[in-house]
Every structure is written in structure tokens, then in C-alpha cells.
Amino acid sequence: MPQPGGTSPQQQPKGHRRSHRKSRNGCVECKRRHIRCDERRPACANCAIAERTCVFPPAKDRPLRKKGSSPPHSPTRTDGRSPSTTAWNSSDARTPRTPSDTALPQLSRTQSHPTTSEPSPLPSFGESFPRSCEPSWSDPPLFTADHLSLLYHMTVTGDSFFMTPRRDGDIIEMAIRFASSHPYLIDEVLALSALHKATTTSPPDSAHLLHVATELQTRAITRFTRLSSTLPPDDMASSIPRFLFAAILSLHDLADTLSSVRTLHHSQFHVFVNRFVDCFRIHHGVRAVIRPTWQHLLTSELEPLLTLTHKARVDAEPGSARGEPEGGHECRPLHDLLDSSDLGPATVTACREAVDQLQYAFDMYRDLPTPAAGPHAASAFSVTVSTDYVDVLRRLQPEAVVVLAYYGVLLHRCRHFWIFGDAGAFVVRAIAQHLGAYWHHIMAWPLSMVEGAADEQAGQTDA
């Protein structure tokens, strides 16, 4: 695939991958992750977008280029007009990088404490992205034959890409229509198409598609950052493409998260949980994008898409299905667990609110008009769960981890959606193995839901 800003084919030996400029003065985090750093201060783009603390090594540790020496063989353009200028090593090509590694900003860009510090809540995309990215539309988006192939893949595949049964064509049409004024949307749509195509393709083509998906996602986030930094959060003219971008990005991130947790060894349980922590924090950004223009969106051309879940959400609100006898009881054991817990009041409150949101999602799942819309319920929990619960989960508090296991049951009920697959069952089993026999009683129900006869019955219900 042609890469803008790179060296010409004549400058490279045939059959070899083109080299990239090493960011020798990059931040510690980018060096650790073996990704290219743009060396922007006080926080580079990778760290700012991924909500990670950006720390640069002391100046005395940086090697100085000898006077008169020529720069290493590398692309001469550094305007960032394409994600192809980002360095990817061979392991990156084989393993999908989650958007939490390259997606979404951090609030405090001047932090100097270690990366293990408590994260700050994410109020909005627009407020959080680096303000140093000045918008420049002098370089139009670059689309190749590969990108056209991805667009074609979406139009001929029967699967629902966006959790919008029979409405995917509307989203694709809007992405094409906004391609000039809001190119980040078509980039993210194509990125999700590449991710989907990779799930149905054998190596090495699947590795290439995952690489393309990450490239397109990186370019989409960069362009979204530029535009958002110049617009107020309640800008109506851009509300539709911004909403669609945020929603599809969160879907892409959830897909990457679930894909990555399947490959983790049981000894990496903390990594497993941190994947979900990052995923939930990114989804909070979606809520921040939606909130300022929600009423406008309900009366826009998105109305047919939004009303699919609007009634189900109303029916599941307290005082409706969730607060009446006809409401579900999936999470009743979790409330009993918290009632007998010796946790502090703040921790209990955070976990109890998460349990309420999870029951709300289970109830929404039942109230949706068609099983094909079920994945909206699973997405609803990741968007609405509080940052307080996410902080407790990151500390690996067992009660919070059990709540995540029950969320795995909801994912399992939606397993026919291409993004979820067997990930829900994997989540439940991994947590049960980590917690051990002491927590067997509270884990009995989620385990029964993903195994044996109960699993078959759920599959018939979901079909």
C-alpha cells in the first residue's frame, strides 16, 4: 500500500520493508512500547491520546547528532498526513494493538508522576485532546485501492458491523458524504472494516489487515483531534459525524479488547483487567461526546438508529422494568455479596452502582425489539459504568472483578455478534480461575451460563 511521506520505491531494495525514522529523543512510554514518538511537549500525541503519563528522559541522556552528519535513511515528510509514517515492528503486525494504546486523550498533560498513578476521569473528547494540534487541511486524506476494497467488503458482507441491523448502509452513506469535511469518520469506518475482514482471513493477510486497521484508526484519531480542538462540544453542525466517530471508535476498541484478552495467559490477569479498564475509560469519552448534542441528535437523520435502543432504555429505567417485579434478577447475588461485604463505604457504593448499571443492561437486552440488537445492551454497560467502579476494578478488588464476570455473561448472550464471539465465556472462566475456590459460590451462576445446557438454551434464545 502506498505510504505518503515515505521514500520512493527506487530508494529501497526490492522485497524489503521500508525503514522508518527512529524517535531517538522520544518519551519513555513510546520507547517501552516500541512505537514512534512525535516528541511533542509536554505530552506526545501517543501518550495524550492513550491517557498515559508522558515522561521524557533528561536532556543529558539524549544522544547528540554529530555536526554535519546526515540523518538516517527515513521519510523526509513529517507532517503526519498519514498513519503510514508511524513505526510498527514485526510483533505489532502479528498482534492487534488496542485503541487504548493509541486512542483517546489524557486530561492532565503535565503530570510527572509514574504511570501507575490513579487515572483522571475523562469529561469530553474536545476538552481532553492536545490543543497544540493546529488544524491543517492542506493535505487531503489518502485513500488507496486497499481502502476501496475495505469499503466494498462492508457493502457486500451480510454481517452487521455497527450493531445497527439493516441500517449499516445508512452509516456508510453518511461516512462517504462527510468524507471531505470530516474525514476521520470514513477513516474509522474503514478501520472497523479491516478489523472485521481480518477475522475471516488467514495469516499473513490477517496480520496485514490488522496493521491497516491500526493505521486507519490512528489517522482518524489524529484528524478528529485537530478538528475537535477548534470546535465547542455543543457544535451542532459537526454533531452527527462526531457522534458516529465516537460510537464506532468505542466499538473498535471493544473488539480489540476482547480479541486481546483471549490470548492472555492466566498469569497475566492484571493485564487482562487493565484491558477492560482502558476500554471503559474510552467508552466514557463516547458519553461525553454524546451528552452536549443528544437532544439535537434525536431529531436528526440519526433518529432511526437512536430510537432502536431509546425505548428499551426508558423501559429499563428505575421505576420501570428494573424497579418492578418484571425486572431481571441476574445481579441479585451481587447485591447480596455487597450487603455482606466488609469493604469501605466508598468502594461498596462504587460496586453497587456498577451492579445497578449491569442489571439495567440485562433488562435492556430483554426489552430490545430483536435479538440482533442485543449487543447495544452490552455496549450500554461499558458506556454508563462509573469511573469510581473502574478505579476499584483496576485495584483488582475481588468484588469488582466478580461484577466483571457477570458482565461476561451479557457478552456471552450477545456472542453471535462478530465482535463478541466466545469472549464472554473466556472472561467468566478466566475470572473464576483467578478467584479460586473461595469465590466459587458467587461464580456458580456465571459459569453455568457459559457451559453445558444453560449455554445451549441461551444460544437458542439469542438466535
N, C-alpha and C positions, 0 to 999 in steps of 0.2 A: 504493500500500500504506500503510495507517495507520502512523504513526510515533509511538510512545509518547514522552511528554515534549515534544512539539512544540507549536507554536501551533495554534489551532483553524483550521478552514478559513475561517471568517469573517474572520480576521485577514490573509488572503493574497489577492492579486488572482488571479482565475481564470486558469489557463493558465500560471502562473509557478511555477517550482520554489521551495519554501520556503527561506528563508535559514537560516544556521547561525551560532552564536556563534564568532567568531574567537578562537583562543587566542593573544592578543597577548603573553602572558608565557610562551609555550611554549618548549620546548627548541630548540636549533639544528637537531637532526636532524629533528624534526617540521616545522619551518618549511621546511627544504630539501625535504622530501617532500610539502609542501602537504597535510598531514593534521592533524587536530585533536589537540592535546596536552592531557592532563588535568592537567599541571603538577604531578604528584606528585613529591615529593623523597624520596631523592636521584635516583631514576630514574623517569621517567614510564612508564605502562603500555606504550605502544607500543615504547619502547626496551628495556624489561625483557623483554618477550615476544619481541622480534626479536633479542635478544642484541647490541644495539648500544650503544655508549658514549653515555650521556646527559649532555649539557653544556648548562647554562642560561646565557644571556647575563648579564653583570654587571648588578646592580640599577640602576645609574645609566643603563643604556641602555633600561630599560623605561619606556614612556610611562605617566604617572600620569593617572588619570581626574580630571577637574575635579570639585571638590566640588559636589554637588547635581545633577550631570549624570546623565541617565538612561542605563541600559545600552542597548546596541544591540538592535535587534529580533532576538530569538533565543528558543529554547526556554527555558522557565523551570525545567524539571526537569533536574537534572544528576546523578541517581542512577545513571546508566549501566545502566538496566534493559534497554535495547535498543540494538543497534548502530546503529539509525537515527539516534542522536544524533551519530554520527561524521560529520565533514565529508568530502565527496567532490567533487572538481572534475570538470569535463567529461571531461578526459583519463583520469581514473580509471575513468569509466563505460565508456570505449571499450577500455581496456587492462586485462586481468585482473591484479590485484595478487597477487604470490606470497605465500604464507603466511610466507615468510621476512621479509617487510616488517612483518607483524603477528602473527607466530606464534612462540612459544617464547621462553624467558627467557634472561637472561644471568646468569652466576654472580656476577660482581663488579659490584655496583650502585653502587659509589662510585668507579669509575675516572674519571680526569680526563685521560687521555692521548688522542691523536687516534683517530679511528675506524679508521685503517689498522693499528692495533696487532694483534699476534697474538691470535687468539681463545682463550678458555679452553675446556677440554673440558666437556661437558655430562653430569654424572653421573646426574641424575634430574630429572623434571619437578617433583616435590614440593619438592626442596631448592632449586630454582632460581627458582621463581616469587616475585614480591614478597610479603613477609609482611604488608605494610600493607593488603592486601585482606581486610577482615573479612567473613566470610560473612553474607549477609542474604537470607533467602528471603521477605521480606515482599512483594516484587513477583514474582508468578508469571511464567513465560515467556509472551510474547505470540505467539500463532500466528494467522495471517490466512488468508484464502481462498487467497492465493498459496501459502502453506505447505502447505495441504491439497492443492493442485494438484500440488505437488512430490512429496508422498507418493504421490499417485495415479500420477504419472509413473513412480515406481520400481516400483510393483506391476504395471504393465501393459507395461513395456518388457522385451523378451526379453534384453537385454544383461546381462552380469554386472557389477554395479557394484563389487563388493568383492573380486574375484579369488577368489570362492567359488562355483564352478559349482553351480547348483541349491540353494544354501544362502542366497541373498540374503534370502529370506523369513524365515529364522530371525533374521538380524541386524535386519531391520526390526521384527520382533515384539519382540525384546529392547529395541530403542531406544524403542518405544512403552511397554513395560512399565516401563522405568526413567525415563520422561519426568518424573515428579514428583520423584523423589529425586535423579536425576542428569540434569537437563535438557540438559546440554552434549552428551550423546550424540545425542539426537534433532536438536539444532541442527546438529551436524556432518554427520549423515546427510542432512538436508535440504540442507545446503550442497553436498554432493557431487552430490545430485540436480540442483540448479540448475546446477552446472557441466556435468554431462552433458547436460542439456536445452539448454544454450547451444550445445553443439557441433552440435546438429541443428536450430538455429533461425537464421533470417536476421536481420540488423540491421533495426531498432533493438532488437528484442525480445531478441536475444542479449546486447547491452550491458546491458540491464536485468537479465537473469538473472545475468550475471557480477557485477553490483552486489549483487544479492540474495545470491549465494553468498558474497561477501566479508563482507556484513553478518552473515549467519548464522554464518560461521566466527569472526568477531570476538566475537560474543556467546557462542559455545561456549567459546572460549579464556578469556574473562573468567569465565565460570561455573566452568570447570574449575579455574582459578587459585584462586578463592575456596574451593572445596571441598578441593582438594589441600593448601592451606595449613593445614588443620585435621586432616589425617589422616596417619598414618605410611605410609611407602612400602609396607609389607607388609600393609596393611589388607585382609583377605580379603573383607569384606562389599561393598566397592566395587571389587574387583579386576576383575570382568567388564566393567562399563561403562567403567572407566578404560582397560583394555586395548583394548576396541573403539574408544574415542575416539582413543587414540594411534595405532592402526593406520589408522583411516580418515583422520585428520588427515595422517599421513605420505603416504597415497595421494593426498589432495587436494593436498598440497604438491608431490609429484612431477608431478602433472598440470599444475599451474600452471607449474612449472619448464620442463617440456617444451614447453608451449604458448608460453611467453615466448621460449625460445631460437630458435624458428622465425622469429621476427620481427626478430631482431637482425641488423644489418649486419655484414659481415666485419671492419670497422674497430672493432667493439665486442667483440672477442674476450675481453678481460679481463672484461667484463660477463657474457658467455656462461659463462666458467669460474666466476665468482663465484656465479652462479645455482646451479650444481651444488654449490659449497662450502656455501652456505646450506642446500641441500636435504639434503646428507649430515649436516650438523650437527643438523638437525631429526630426521632418522631415528635418530640416536644417542639422542635423548630417548625414542624408542619402545623401544629396547633397555633403557633404564634403567627404564621403567615395567614392562616385562615381567619383568625378572630377579627381583625380590623375591617374586613370586607365581606364577612359572612352573609349579612342581610342582602347586600348587593348581589352576591353570587347566587343566592336562592331565587332571584328574579332574572337571572341572566340566561344565556343559552346553555349553561351547565345545569339548569333546573332539572331536566330529566335524569341526569346522572346523580344529583344530590338527593332527590326525593326517593331514590331507591332505598336509602337507609334512614331517611329523616323520620318516617312514621315508625319504623322499628325502634329508633332511639327514643321517641316520645313514649311509646308503649312500655319501654323498659325503664323509664324514669321512676324514681321513688314516688310512691302513691299510685303508681300504675301497676304494671305487671310485676315489677320487682318487689313492691311493697305489699302485694296481695297474695292470697293463698295460691293463685295460679302461677305465681313466680317460681323460678327454679330453686333448687336446693343443693346444687352441686358444691357450693362453697360453705355449706353449713358446718362440715367438720373443721374448716379453717377458723371459723368464728369460735368454735368450742376450744380449739387449740390455743387461741389467743386469750380466751377467758381464763384458762388455767396457767397461763404463762407468767413467769417472774421477770419479764422484760420491763424496762423503764417505760414510763407513760408515753414519751415521745415516740419510741420505737413501736410500741403497741398501736398507737394511733396511725402511724405511717403504714403499718402492715394491714390494719383493719380497713383503712381507706382503699388500699390496693385490692383487698378481698371484695369490697363492695363494687369496685370497678370491674373486677373479673366476673362477678355474678351478673353485673349489668351486661357484660359482653356475652355471657352464656344465654341470657334472656333475649338479647338482640338476635343471636343466632337462630333461636326458635321462632322469632317474630318476623324474620325476613321472608319475603314472598316466595323465594325459590332457593333451594339448596345451593345453586350455583353462586348466589350472592353471599353465602356463608363466610368467605374469607374477610368480608368487611367487619364482621364481629371480632375476629382475631386481631385485625388491624386497629380496631377501636380501643382495645385494651392498651396496646403499646403507645397510642397517642394520648390517652387520658390518665394513665397511671402517674402518680405524683413523683416529683423529684426526691421527696423525702424517702419514699419507698426505694427508689433507685439507689440512694445513698446507703440504706440499710442492706440492700441486696449486695452491693459492692463489698461490704464488710463480711460477706458470706454468713450472715446470721441465719441459722437453720430455719427459723420460721419463715423468713423471707424467701429462702430457697424452696421451701415446700410450696409457697404460693406460685413460684415459677413452674413447679412440676404440674400443678393444676392447670396453669396456662398451657402446658404441653398437651393436656387432654383436648383443649379447644383447638389447638393447632392440628391435632390428630383427626378431629372431626371434620376438618377442612382439607384433609390430605389429598383430595382429588384435584385441588388447585395446584398447578405446576410448581409454584414456589415452595409449597409446604411439603408435599410428599410424605416421607417417613420421618421427617424431622421431629414431629411432636412425640412420637413413640421413643425416638432416641433421647429426647430431653427428659422424659419421665424415667427411663431406665438409667440414664447417667446419674440423675439426682438420687434415685433410690440406692444405687451402688455407693455413691459418695456418703450418704447419710448413715447407712448401715442399719443393723437390726433394731436399734433403739427407736427409730422413727418408722418402723415397719407398719404400725397400726395406721398412722395418718397417711402413709403412702399406699395402703392396700387398694383404695378406690382408683386412684390414677393408674396403678399398674393393671388392675382388672379391666380398665377401659381400653388399654392398648394391646391386650393379649387375649387369646382364646376366643370364647363365644361372644363375649361382650364386644370384642373388636369386630367380629363379623357382623353383629347386629348393627353397630354404629355405621359400618360401611354400607349396609343396605339402606339405612336412614339417610345417609349423605348422598347416595347416588341419585 
